[in-house]
Amino acid sequence: MGFFKSLFGGSNTPETEKEKNDKKNFEILKYDGIRARHMGKLPYAIKCFEEAVAINDEMETLTLLANAYIQANRLDDARITFNRMAEKEPEQVNTFLSLASICFMQEDYEGMNDACQKALALDDKNPLTYYLTAKAAVGMKEEINAIAMLTKAIVLKEDYTEAYQLRAEGHEASKRCRRGHSEITEPQPRRRTSPAVERRNPCSNR
C-alpha cells in the first residue's frame, strides 16, 4: 500500500510537507524571538512569539509570549495569554500563580484570589500560593484572613521573610482597626462644668 502511495503520490504527501514546513517555521520564529528578547528588541520578539504560537500553541512558547508582554507592560495581553494556558493545561499550578501575579499588578484582588484558590485546589503545600492568597486578602481589606494565610505559608517555609513582614503589617493594621472601632463605639465621659463657668453662663437658670 505504501509503495503505491509513494509511486503515484498519495493524498497525505502535501499535508506531510505542510507539517514539516510548519515545524521549521515554528522553530525559527521561536528562537528568533528568544534572541530578539535577549538583544532588547522586545516588539520584534513579541511578534515572533505571536506568529509562533499561531502555528503551535505549546506551553513553553506561550510562557515566553506572556513574559514578553509583561516586560512590555502589556498586562491585559499577558493575562489573556495566561488564561489561555490555564484552559489548555488546567493542572499547571504555576500558570495560576502567574495569573495571580498579573491580577495583583492590575489591582484586581478578587481575580487574584480566584486564581489562588484554583492553585490551592491543585497543590495545598506550596507556601507561595498562601502568600499570594494573603496579598489578595489584604487588597480586599480582609486582614484576619490574610494573617491566617501567611501563618500557613510560614508553617510550610520557616524562613519566609516576606511572609513574616506582611504578617506583622497585617497585625498592626488589625490593631489600628480595633482601636478605631473602640473609639467610635465606647461612650465618651461627660465633662463636668465648673460652678464658676455655670455662674458666668447667661443662659443658665438662676
N, C-alpha and C positions, 0 to 999 in steps of 0.2 A: 504494500500500500504506500509506504513512504517513498519507494523507488519511483512509482508513477507520479506522485506529487512533485518530487524533485525534477522529474523529466518534463512534465507538462506544466509546471508552475501552479501548485495548489493555491487555494484561496487564502491560506494562512500566511503565505510568504510576505505580502505587503504589510500586514499587521506586525509581524516579527521585526521587520525593518523599522517600522514606526517606533516600536518599543525600544529598540537599540538606540535610535536617534534621541528619543525622549530621555533615556537614561544618560546618554552622553551629554545632552544639553543641560540636564538637571545637575550633573556633577560640575560642569563648567560654571554654571550660574552660582551654585552654592559656594564653591571655593573662590570664585571671583569676588563674591560678596564678603567672604571672610577676610580676604586680602585687602579689599577696599576699606573695611571697617578698621583694620589694623593701621592702615595708612591715613585714617582720619577722614576718608571720603564717605561720610555717612549716607547722604542722599543716594549715591550710586550703590552702596551696599544694600540699602533698603530695596531699591529697585531690583537688584539681583535676587535677593531673598524672596520678594513677592513673585517674581517670574518663576523661581524655582519651586515654590510651594504650589503654584498653579499647575505644575507638571506632576509633582509628588508631594503631598502634604504630610510628609513624615515628621515625627515629633521633634527631632533634632533641629531641622531647618525652621520649623515653626517657632522653636525656642530662640533660635538666632534672630528671627524676624521680630519677635516680641521684645527682646532685649535691645535691638536696634531702635525700635520705636520708642522705648523708654529713654535711651540716650538722646534721641531727637525731641524729647518732651512731647511725644505724640501718645499721650496716656490713653485716650479713647481707643486708638488703634491697637495699642498693646493689650488693653482689656478685652477687646473683641477677639484678639488672637488667642489669649489665654482661655477665654470661654470656648473657643473652637477646639482647643486642645483638650479641655475638660470633657467636652462632648465626645471627642474622638477616643480618648482613653480615660474614662471616669474613675479608674482605680489609682491614678497617679496623685499621691499626696502633695508632691512639690508643686504641681500645677495649681492646686487650690491655695497653697501658701503664697505663690507668686501673685495670684489673683487678689488675695487678701492685701498684699503689699501695695498693689496698684490702687485698690479701693482706699487704702489709708492715704496715699498721696492725693487722691481726689476728694478726701474728707467725706467719703461715703461709708460711714461706720456701720450702717445696717447691712450694706452689701459685703463689707469686710467680715462682719460677724457670720453672715450666711456662708461665705467661703470657708471660714474657720470651722464652722460646725460640720461641714462636709469633710474637711480634713480630719477632724476628730473622729468622725464615724469610720474613717479608714484606718486611723492609727492614733490611739489614745495614749501613746507612750513617747510622743515627740514633744520636748519642752518648748520648742519654738512655736508650736501650734497654740499652746496655752498662753504663751507670751503675746502672740498676735491677737488672740481672743481677748486678753486683758486690755490691750490697746484699743480694741474696738469698744469694749465696755466703758473705758474712760471717755472715749469720744461720745458715747451715748449717755454720759453722766451716771453710769452705774458703778460707782466706786466700790461698793461692797462686793459685787460680782468680780470686778477687776482684781481686788485683793485675793479673792478665793482662787482665781485662775493663776495668779502669779505665785501663790503658795504651792500650787500643784507643779508649776514649772520648776520651782526651786527644789522641790522634793525629787524631781527627776534629774535635775542638774544643780548640784550643790554650789558650784562656783559661778552661777548665772548672775553676773554683776548687774547687767541691765535690768533683770527682773527684781533684784533686791532694791535697786534705786527707784524703779517705778512703783514698787510696793510701798516704800517709805513715803513717796509723794502721795500715794493713794490714802495712806493712814492720815497724813497731815490734812489732806483735803476733806476727809471724813470728819476729823476733829473740828475743822473750821465750820463745816456744815452743821454739826451738832451744837456748837457754840452759838451760831447764828439762830438756829431754831429755838434754843433755850431763851435767848434774849427776846425773841418775839413772843413766846408763849408764857414766860414767867411774869407774874404781876409785879409792877414796879411799886416800891414802898412809897406811901403817901408822905409828902413833905409837909411838916408842920409849919405853920406861920407863927412867928413870934408875936407876943402881945403888943409890942411896940409898933410893929407893922400893921397889926389889926387896928390900933388906935388911929394910925395915920390914914387908914383906908376910908375915903369919903363915902364909899358905897356900903360900909358895914352898918348894921343896925345899932343904934345907940340904946 
